[in-house]
Amino acid sequence: MRTFLTLLMIAAVAVPALAGGNPNVSAYIDFNPPDKVHAYVPAPYETFDAYICFGDLDQGLTSASFAIQDPGVSCPGVFAPPSFTNILPGGLAIGDIFTGITVSSTGCEAPPDVCVGYLTLFYIGGECCIEILDHPDYPRWITDCNEPVDYDFYCVLSHGSVGGGLCPDGDCGASPTEDATWGGIKALYR
């Protein structure tokens, strides 16, 4: 009986930890959807769009929570103040793109890749990285099209480089020891 109760307890704790319908979902900036162009060198005084997209969707997407590093703060003088446009049907959005936003669709957005919105940028000159950040309340959450809705956590495939700006590497497929040195690994066990 004790074994049965232990197994029941493990199942009760483990079942909510299972991923929803999109276990491998990734977020990325695309300057030319659906081609996954993550770098762009515009001409001075050119207006262009940086799309926020999610890929590797198996069960579609109904909402996504994320933030974008404000390029006016991280790269002063490179752009005029940008604007964000939600392109999901229904245009539902809660929050601000630079402090944390959740965008939602009135239907199911079909897999495998979905762009949820774009930043319109007026380029003045210089280098910058359009960086995807975590939403402060719902970090890296998306919801799928299942009934009832399940949520998954995305990884960042790629940020968007503008004018040759350096961006941090994405974290899709990274493991905690992938970039570690042997000395660093030994230090973990001291």
C-alpha positions in Angstrom: 0.0 0.0 0.0 2.9 2.4 0.8 4.4 1.7 -2.6 1.1 2.5 -4.3 0.7 5.8 -2.4 4.3 6.7 -3.2 3.7 6.1 -6.9 0.5 8.1 -6.8 2.2 11.0 -5.2 5.0 10.9 -7.8 2.5 10.9 -10.6 0.6 13.8 -9.1 3.7 15.9 -8.9 5.2 14.8 -12.3 2.1 15.2 -14.5 1.9 19.0 -14.2 5.6 19.2 -15.1 5.1 17.6 -18.5 5.4 19.9 -21.5 2.4 21.0 -23.6 2.2 20.5 -27.3 5.3 22.5 -28.2 8.2 21.1 -26.3 10.9 22.4 -28.7 9.5 25.9 -29.4 12.0 28.6 -30.0 11.8 32.4 -30.3 13.8 34.5 -32.8 14.0 37.8 -34.6 13.5 37.6 -38.4 14.1 40.5 -40.8 12.6 38.6 -43.7 10.0 36.0 -42.7 9.8 33.1 -43.2 13.5 33.0 -44.2 14.9 33.3 -40.6 17.2 36.2 -41.5 18.7 37.2 -38.1 21.0 40.0 -39.3 20.3 43.1 -41.4 22.5 46.0 -42.5 20.1 48.8 -43.5 21.0 52.0 -45.4 21.1 55.2 -43.3 17.6 56.7 -42.8 15.8 53.4 -43.9 12.7 52.2 -42.2 12.4 48.4 -41.8 10.7 45.8 -39.6 12.1 43.3 -37.1 9.6 40.4 -36.6 9.2 38.5 -33.4 8.6 34.9 -34.3 8.2 31.5 -32.7 9.3 28.3 -34.5 9.2 24.5 -34.1 5.6 24.6 -33.1 3.9 21.2 -33.1 0.5 22.2 -31.7 0.3 25.9 -32.9 0.2 29.0 -30.8 -2.6 31.0 -29.1 -0.5 33.4 -27.0 3.1 34.4 -26.2 4.8 36.4 -23.4 8.1 38.1 -23.9 9.9 41.5 -23.9 12.3 43.2 -26.2 15.3 45.2 -25.0 14.5 48.9 -25.7 16.9 49.8 -28.5 16.6 53.5 -27.5 18.2 52.6 -24.2 20.6 49.8 -25.3 21.7 51.6 -28.5 21.1 55.3 -28.1 21.2 57.3 -31.4 20.9 54.2 -33.7 17.1 54.4 -34.2 14.3 56.9 -33.9 11.8 55.7 -31.3 10.4 52.4 -32.5 6.8 51.2 -32.6 5.4 47.7 -32.1 2.5 46.1 -34.1 0.7 43.0 -33.0 -0.1 40.9 -36.1 -2.1 38.1 -34.4 -5.8 38.0 -35.3 -7.8 40.0 -32.8 -4.8 42.2 -31.9 -5.0 41.3 -28.2 -2.0 42.6 -26.2 -1.4 43.2 -22.5 1.6 45.2 -21.4 4.4 47.0 -23.1 6.9 45.5 -25.5 9.9 46.9 -23.6 8.8 45.9 -20.1 6.8 42.7 -20.8 3.9 42.0 -23.2 1.6 39.1 -23.7 0.1 38.9 -27.2 -2.9 36.6 -27.9 -4.8 35.4 -30.9 -8.5 34.9 -31.2 -7.8 31.6 -32.9 -5.1 29.0 -33.3 -2.0 30.0 -35.3 -0.9 27.0 -37.3 2.5 25.4 -37.0 5.5 25.3 -37.7 6.4 29.0 -37.5 4.3 32.0 -36.4 5.3 35.7 -36.3 3.4 37.5 -33.6 4.3 41.1 -34.3 7.1 43.4 -35.4 9.0 46.5 -34.4 9.2 49.2 -37.0 12.6 50.8 -36.8 13.9 54.0 -38.5 17.6 53.5 -38.8 19.9 56.5 -38.3 23.2 54.7 -38.2 25.4 52.5 -36.1 25.2 49.0 -34.6 22.6 47.4 -32.4 21.1 44.1 -31.2 17.4 43.6 -31.0 17.3 41.3 -28.0 14.5 39.0 -26.9 14.1 39.1 -23.1 11.9 37.3 -20.5 8.5 38.6 -19.5 8.8 39.5 -15.8 5.6 37.6 -14.8 5.4 34.8 -17.5 9.0 34.2 -18.5 9.3 32.4 -21.9 5.6 31.2 -21.9 3.6 30.4 -24.9 0.2 28.6 -25.0 -0.7 26.0 -27.6 -3.9 25.1 -29.3 -4.8 22.1 -27.2 -8.1 21.9 -25.3 -7.5 22.6 -22.5 -4.7 24.9 -23.3 -1.2 23.8 -22.3 1.8 26.1 -22.0 5.4 25.6 -22.9 8.7 27.4 -22.3 10.6 28.6 -25.4 14.3 29.0 -25.9 15.8 31.9 -27.8 17.1 30.7 -31.2 18.5 34.1 -32.3 18.3 37.8 -31.5 18.5 40.3 -34.3 21.7 42.0 -35.3 21.3 45.5 -37.0 24.3 47.1 -38.8 26.7 44.4 -37.6 25.8 44.7 -34.0 27.0 41.9 -31.7 24.2 39.8 -30.1 24.4 37.2 -27.4 24.1 33.6 -28.6 20.8 32.0 -28.4 20.2 29.3 -25.8 18.4 26.6 -27.8 20.2 23.3 -27.3 22.6 24.6 -24.8 23.5 22.5 -21.8 24.9 23.7 -18.5 28.3 22.2 -19.2 28.5 22.9 -23.0 30.7 26.0 -22.7 32.4 25.0 -19.4 36.1 24.4 -19.1 37.4 21.3 -17.2 38.6 23.6 -14.4 35.1 25.1 -14.1 33.5 21.7 -13.9 36.0 20.5 -11.2 35.2 23.7 -9.2 31.6 22.7 -9.0 32.6 19.6 -6.9 34.9 21.3 -4.4 
